[in-house]
Amino acid sequence: MKEYEKEKEKVTIKATPTEEDENNKMPMLYFKRDGYLIPLWYVVTIEKDWRFTEHSNKIIYTIVINKNMVQSDKIKVGEKEFIFGSEKTRDEQFDTIVELMCEHNDVTTL
């Protein structure tokens, strides 16, 4: 098992051009450590979460995207969970994602 406390996990925000035109960029969330690239418009729900593990006596802090959703024709990305070493790091990354969604007008209610 990885020691997440030692890793600095950052959510990298990418804008991947569809053409050479500056206006045609698709915002993406890139979770480098986990190797996931998720288009911003595939994020239906986003939640902060945590759980206690008995075998290691630790609290694991997570961000869950599309919780309780299964990949289908309408939902392109099913539930994905990303683990962070501390509550502070998780909260910073959550805020980064929400800010990006607001910036790209992808948030209807908060």
C-alpha contacts under 8 A as a table, 3 or more apart, distances in Angstrom:
res1	aa1	res2	aa2	distance
3	E	6	K	5.91
3	E	7	E	7.10
3	E	85	G	7.88
4	Y	7	E	5.14
4	Y	8	K	7.84
4	Y	83	I	7.59
4	Y	84	F	6.21
4	Y	85	G	4.60
5	E	8	K	7.69
5	E	84	F	7.57
5	E	85	G	4.22
5	E	86	S	6.84
6	K	85	G	7.43
7	E	85	G	7.25
8	K	85	G	7.95
9	E	32	K	7.86
9	E	33	R	6.96
9	E	84	F	6.74
9	E	89	T	7.61
10	K	31	F	7.09
10	K	32	K	7.46
10	K	93	Q	6.73
11	V	29	L	6.64
11	V	30	Y	5.85
11	V	31	F	5.22
11	V	32	K	7.12
11	V	93	Q	6.21
11	V	96	T	7.79
11	V	97	I	7.86
12	T	29	L	6.25
12	T	30	Y	5.08
12	T	31	F	6.50
12	T	32	K	7.26
13	I	27	P	7.15
13	I	28	M	6.03
13	I	29	L	5.23
13	I	30	Y	6.15
14	K	27	P	5.88
14	K	28	M	5.17
14	K	29	L	6.44
14	K	30	Y	6.85
15	A	25	K	5.52
15	A	26	M	5.38
15	A	27	P	4.55
15	A	28	M	6.04
16	T	25	K	5.47
16	T	26	M	5.36
16	T	27	P	6.56
16	T	28	M	7.17
17	P	20	E	6.49
17	P	21	D	7.48
17	P	22	E	7.33
17	P	24	N	5.94
17	P	25	K	4.40
17	P	26	M	6.35
18	T	21	D	7.90
18	T	24	N	5.84
18	T	25	K	6.01
18	T	26	M	7.13
19	E	22	E	7.89
19	E	24	N	6.34
19	E	25	K	7.87
20	E	24	N	7.73
21	D	24	N	5.67
22	E	25	K	6.67
26	M	39	P	7.16
26	M	40	L	7.84
27	P	39	P	6.21
27	P	40	L	5.72
28	M	37	L	6.47
28	M	38	I	5.50
28	M	39	P	4.33
28	M	40	L	5.20
29	L	36	Y	7.85
29	L	37	L	5.63
29	L	38	I	5.07
29	L	39	P	6.21
29	L	40	L	6.35
29	L	97	I	7.79
30	Y	35	G	7.32
30	Y	36	Y	5.75
30	Y	37	L	4.48
30	Y	38	I	6.47
31	F	34	D	5.61
31	F	35	G	5.73
31	F	36	Y	5.12
31	F	37	L	6.42
32	K	35	G	4.96
32	K	36	Y	6.71
34	D	82	F	7.72
38	I	42	Y	6.94
38	I	43	V	7.82
38	I	77	V	7.77
39	P	42	Y	5.57
39	P	43	V	7.42
40	L	43	V	5.65
40	L	101	M	7.18
40	L	106	D	7.79
41	W	44	V	7.55
41	W	106	D	6.86
42	Y	75	I	7.21
42	Y	76	K	6.30
42	Y	77	V	6.24
43	V	46	I	7.04
43	V	65	I	6.43
43	V	66	N	6.32
43	V	77	V	7.58
44	V	65	I	7.43
44	V	66	N	5.57
45	T	65	I	5.71
45	T	66	N	4.66
45	T	67	K	6.65
46	I	63	I	7.03
46	I	64	V	5.74
46	I	65	I	4.56
46	I	66	N	6.12
46	I	67	K	7.32
47	E	63	I	5.70
47	E	64	V	5.24
47	E	65	I	6.57
47	E	67	K	7.66
48	K	61	Y	7.72
48	K	62	T	6.02
48	K	63	I	4.75
48	K	64	V	6.42
48	K	90	R	7.75
48	K	91	D	7.67
48	K	94	F	7.37
49	D	61	Y	6.06
49	D	62	T	5.10
49	D	63	I	6.01
49	D	64	V	6.98
50	W	59	I	6.63
50	W	60	I	5.41
50	W	61	Y	4.44
50	W	62	T	5.70
51	R	59	I	5.58
51	R	60	I	5.38
51	R	61	Y	6.86
52	F	57	N	6.93
52	F	58	K	5.77
52	F	59	I	4.41
52	F	60	I	6.23
53	T	56	S	5.84
53	T	57	N	5.54
53	T	58	K	5.56
53	T	59	I	6.32
53	T	60	I	7.38
54	E	57	N	4.86
54	E	58	K	7.22
60	I	83	I	6.82
60	I	84	F	7.09
60	I	85	G	7.10
60	I	86	S	7.74
61	Y	83	I	5.86
61	Y	84	F	5.42
61	Y	85	G	6.70
61	Y	86	S	6.30
61	Y	87	E	5.90
61	Y	90	R	6.61
62	T	81	E	6.42
62	T	82	F	5.36
62	T	83	I	4.49
62	T	84	F	5.81
62	T	90	R	6.61
63	I	81	E	5.78
63	I	82	F	5.31
63	I	83	I	6.76
63	I	90	R	6.94
63	I	94	F	7.03
64	V	67	K	5.89
64	V	79	E	6.93
64	V	80	K	5.71
64	V	81	E	4.43
64	V	82	F	6.44
65	I	78	G	7.93
65	I	79	E	5.73
65	I	80	K	5.23
65	I	81	E	6.39
66	N	69	M	5.58
66	N	77	V	7.37
66	N	78	G	6.02
66	N	79	E	4.73
66	N	80	K	6.74
67	K	78	G	7.68
67	K	79	E	4.95
67	K	80	K	7.29
68	N	78	G	7.84
68	N	79	E	6.05
69	M	75	I	7.61
69	M	78	G	5.21
69	M	79	E	5.46
70	V	75	I	7.10
70	V	77	V	7.49
70	V	78	G	4.49
70	V	79	E	6.47
71	Q	74	K	7.83
71	Q	75	I	5.24
71	Q	76	K	5.42
71	Q	77	V	5.29
71	Q	78	G	4.26
71	Q	79	E	7.82
72	S	75	I	4.96
72	S	76	K	5.92
72	S	77	V	7.88
72	S	78	G	7.84
73	D	76	K	6.33
75	I	78	G	6.69
77	V	80	K	7.86
83	I	90	R	7.98
84	F	87	E	7.40
84	F	89	T	6.57
84	F	90	R	5.59
85	G	89	T	6.99
85	G	90	R	7.63
86	S	89	T	5.38
86	S	90	R	6.29
87	E	90	R	5.11
87	E	91	D	6.05
88	K	91	D	5.15
88	K	92	E	6.17
89	T	92	E	5.17
89	T	93	Q	6.27
90	R	93	Q	5.26
90	R	94	F	6.08
91	D	94	F	4.98
91	D	95	D	6.11
92	E	95	D	5.19
92	E	96	T	6.26
93	Q	96	T	4.94
93	Q	97	I	6.34
94	F	97	I	5.23
94	F	98	V	6.29
95	D	98	V	5.10
95	D	99	E	6.02
96	T	99	E	5.19
96	T	100	L	6.23
97	I	100	L	5.13
97	I	101	M	6.23
98	V	101	M	5.03
98	V	102	C	6.17
99	E	102	C	5.08
99	E	103	E	6.04
100	L	103	E	4.95
100	L	104	H	6.25
101	M	104	H	5.23
101	M	105	N	6.06
101	M	106	D	4.90
101	M	107	V	5.79
102	C	105	N	4.93
102	C	106	D	5.91
102	C	107	V	5.56
103	E	106	D	7.64
105	N	108	T	7.74
107	V	110	L	7.11
